[in-house]
Amino acid sequence: MADIIYKYGKSVYANITNKCNCRCSFCIRFLKDGIGSADVLWHKENPSKEAVIEAIREFDFTGFDELVFCGYGEPTCALDILLSAAKVAKDEKKLKTRLNTNGLGNAENGRDIVGELSKVIDSVSISLNAPNSIEYEEITHPGFSNSFDRMIDFAKKCKEQVKEVKWSIVDVLSDDDIEECKQLSEETGIPLRIRHFA
């Protein structure tokens, strides 16, 4: 049975769905079944809202002040669960909440969801993955047309409504691509975090 809540590094994560609208070539979920304290993050069946909320309520968050929504799927593909679970984390556990996302939540849900997210999410980390639309398509294999532009639009909307927003890339990118990502970061006014590929 897959873990819903797991620890990795200095953070606690919520693995609320395995559904994803991208198939990134370097995605860690194609390399191993679990990460951190979770041996398995592949759900045989995606958890219900009730199961996710129960897992949050039962988990001992002593020593942690934040819950990160990030597992082996894209959290905005389970938007109702994400919103409800984040509210419980904030209201009942008094935690800060962070969403790690590919930035295609608006495309996935067919509407602008940023206003809803801003009510229960304190920070958003958006996986940039590539500095332009051509490379983005090659690396992420998204399920929507114009995905790169949609991701940029989502990020800009988040910047207007969410307390903290960051771009995130993995250091598997070339030096030139990383430099382009830094330029995009400056253009959008959104800070860039470069993560080490684990």
C-alpha positions as CSV (number, residue, x, y, z in Angstrom):
1,M,0.0,0.0,0.0
2,A,1.4,3.4,-1.0
3,D,2.1,6.1,1.5
4,I,0.0,9.2,1.5
5,I,2.2,11.1,4.0
6,Y,5.9,10.7,3.9
7,K,9.1,12.5,5.1
8,Y,11.9,13.5,2.8
9,G,14.8,15.5,4.0
10,K,13.6,18.2,6.4
11,S,10.0,18.2,5.1
12,V,6.7,16.3,5.2
13,Y,4.9,15.6,1.9
14,A,1.4,14.6,0.9
15,N,1.2,12.1,-2.0
16,I,-2.5,12.6,-3.0
17,T,-2.6,11.2,-6.5
18,N,-0.5,9.4,-9.1
19,K,-2.3,11.1,-12.0
20,C,-0.1,13.4,-14.0
21,N,-0.6,15.4,-17.2
22,C,3.1,15.3,-18.1
23,R,5.5,12.5,-18.7
24,C,8.9,14.1,-17.9
25,S,11.9,12.3,-19.3
26,F,13.8,12.6,-16.0
27,C,10.9,12.0,-13.6
28,I,12.1,10.2,-10.5
29,R,8.9,8.1,-10.3
30,F,10.1,6.1,-13.3
31,L,13.4,5.3,-11.5
32,K,12.2,4.1,-8.1
33,D,9.0,3.1,-6.3
34,G,9.5,5.4,-3.3
35,I,11.6,8.2,-1.8
36,G,12.4,9.4,1.7
37,S,10.5,7.5,4.3
38,A,8.1,6.0,1.7
39,D,9.0,2.6,0.3
40,V,6.1,2.9,-2.2
41,L,4.5,6.0,-3.6
42,W,2.6,4.3,-6.4
43,H,-1.1,4.1,-5.3
44,K,-2.9,0.9,-6.6
45,E,-5.9,3.2,-6.5
46,N,-5.7,6.9,-5.9
47,P,-6.7,7.8,-2.3
48,S,-10.1,9.4,-1.5
49,K,-10.4,12.8,0.0
50,E,-11.4,11.2,3.3
51,A,-8.3,9.0,3.3
52,V,-6.0,11.9,2.7
53,I,-7.5,14.0,5.4
54,E,-7.4,11.1,7.8
55,A,-3.7,10.6,7.1
56,I,-3.0,14.3,7.8
57,R,-5.0,14.2,11.0
58,E,-3.2,11.1,12.2
59,F,0.3,12.2,11.4
60,D,2.6,13.5,14.1
61,F,4.0,16.8,12.7
62,T,6.1,17.5,15.8
63,G,9.2,19.3,14.5
64,F,7.7,20.2,11.2
65,D,5.8,23.4,10.3
66,E,4.9,22.8,6.7
67,L,3.1,20.2,4.6
68,V,4.2,20.0,0.9
69,F,1.8,18.6,-1.7
70,C,4.1,16.6,-3.9
71,G,4.2,12.9,-4.6
72,Y,4.2,10.6,-7.6
73,G,1.6,12.7,-9.4
74,E,0.5,16.3,-10.1
75,P,-1.5,17.5,-7.1
76,T,-3.8,19.8,-9.2
77,C,-5.0,16.7,-11.0
78,A,-6.9,16.0,-7.7
79,L,-7.9,19.6,-7.0
80,D,-10.8,18.9,-4.7
81,I,-8.6,16.7,-2.5
82,L,-5.8,19.3,-2.6
83,L,-8.0,22.2,-1.5
84,S,-9.7,20.2,1.2
85,A,-6.6,18.6,2.6
86,A,-4.6,21.9,2.6
87,K,-7.4,23.6,4.5
88,V,-7.3,20.8,7.2
89,A,-3.5,21.2,7.4
90,K,-3.8,24.9,8.0
91,D,-6.8,25.0,10.2
92,E,-6.3,21.9,12.3
93,K,-2.6,21.3,12.2
94,K,-1.6,25.0,12.0
95,L,0.9,24.2,9.2
96,K,2.2,26.2,6.3
97,T,1.3,24.7,3.0
98,R,3.3,24.4,-0.2
99,L,2.3,23.2,-3.6
100,N,4.9,21.6,-5.9
101,T,3.3,21.7,-9.3
102,N,4.0,21.6,-13.0
103,G,2.0,24.7,-13.5
104,L,-0.7,23.1,-15.7
105,G,-3.5,23.2,-13.1
106,N,-5.6,25.7,-15.0
107,A,-5.3,23.6,-18.2
108,E,-6.1,20.4,-16.2
109,N,-9.2,21.9,-14.6
110,G,-10.5,24.0,-17.4
111,R,-10.5,27.2,-15.4
112,D,-8.4,29.6,-13.4
113,I,-7.9,27.8,-10.1
114,V,-5.3,30.2,-8.6
115,G,-7.9,32.1,-6.5
116,E,-9.0,28.9,-4.9
117,L,-5.4,27.8,-4.2
118,S,-4.5,31.2,-2.7
119,K,-7.0,30.6,0.1
120,V,-5.2,27.5,1.4
121,I,-1.7,27.4,-0.1
122,D,1.1,29.6,1.3
123,S,3.7,28.9,-1.4
124,V,3.9,27.5,-4.8
125,S,6.9,25.9,-6.5
126,I,6.5,25.5,-10.2
127,S,8.7,23.1,-12.1
128,L,10.0,25.0,-15.1
129,N,11.9,22.1,-16.6
130,A,13.0,24.0,-19.7
131,P,13.6,27.6,-20.8
132,N,11.5,27.6,-23.9
133,S,8.4,25.9,-25.4
134,I,10.3,23.6,-27.9
135,E,12.6,22.1,-25.2
136,Y,9.7,22.0,-22.8
137,E,7.6,19.8,-25.1
138,E,10.6,17.5,-25.7
139,I,11.3,17.1,-22.0
140,T,7.9,17.0,-20.3
141,H,5.6,15.5,-23.0
142,P,2.6,17.5,-21.7
143,G,-1.0,16.5,-22.3
144,F,-2.1,20.0,-23.5
145,S,-1.2,22.2,-26.4
146,N,0.7,25.5,-25.7
147,S,1.6,24.0,-22.3
148,F,4.7,26.2,-21.8
149,D,2.7,29.4,-22.3
150,R,0.0,28.1,-20.0
151,M,2.5,27.3,-17.3
152,I,4.0,30.9,-17.6
153,D,0.5,32.3,-17.3
154,F,-0.3,30.2,-14.3
155,A,2.9,31.3,-12.6
156,K,2.2,35.0,-13.2
157,K,-1.3,34.6,-11.8
158,C,0.1,32.8,-8.7
159,K,2.6,35.7,-8.2
160,E,-0.4,38.1,-8.0
161,Q,-2.3,36.1,-5.4
162,V,-0.1,33.6,-3.5
163,K,2.3,34.7,-0.8
164,E,5.4,33.0,-2.2
165,V,6.1,31.7,-5.7
166,K,9.2,30.1,-7.1
167,W,10.4,28.5,-10.3
168,S,12.2,25.2,-9.8
169,I,14.6,23.4,-12.1
170,V,16.8,20.4,-11.8
171,D,20.5,20.6,-12.4
172,V,20.4,18.1,-15.2
173,L,19.8,21.0,-17.6
174,S,22.7,22.3,-19.7
175,D,24.5,25.5,-18.5
176,D,23.0,27.4,-21.4
177,D,19.5,26.2,-20.5
178,I,20.0,27.1,-16.9
179,E,21.2,30.6,-17.9
180,E,18.0,31.0,-20.0
181,C,15.9,29.9,-17.1
182,K,17.6,32.6,-15.0
183,Q,16.7,35.2,-17.6
184,L,13.0,34.0,-17.6
185,S,13.1,34.2,-13.8
186,E,14.2,37.9,-14.1
187,E,11.6,38.6,-16.8
188,T,8.7,37.2,-14.7
189,G,10.0,38.5,-11.4
190,I,9.7,35.0,-9.9
191,P,12.8,33.6,-8.1
192,L,14.5,30.5,-9.4
193,R,15.6,27.5,-7.3
194,I,18.0,25.1,-8.8
195,R,17.6,21.6,-7.3
196,H,20.1,18.8,-7.3
197,F,18.8,15.7,-9.2
198,A,18.3,12.9,-6.6
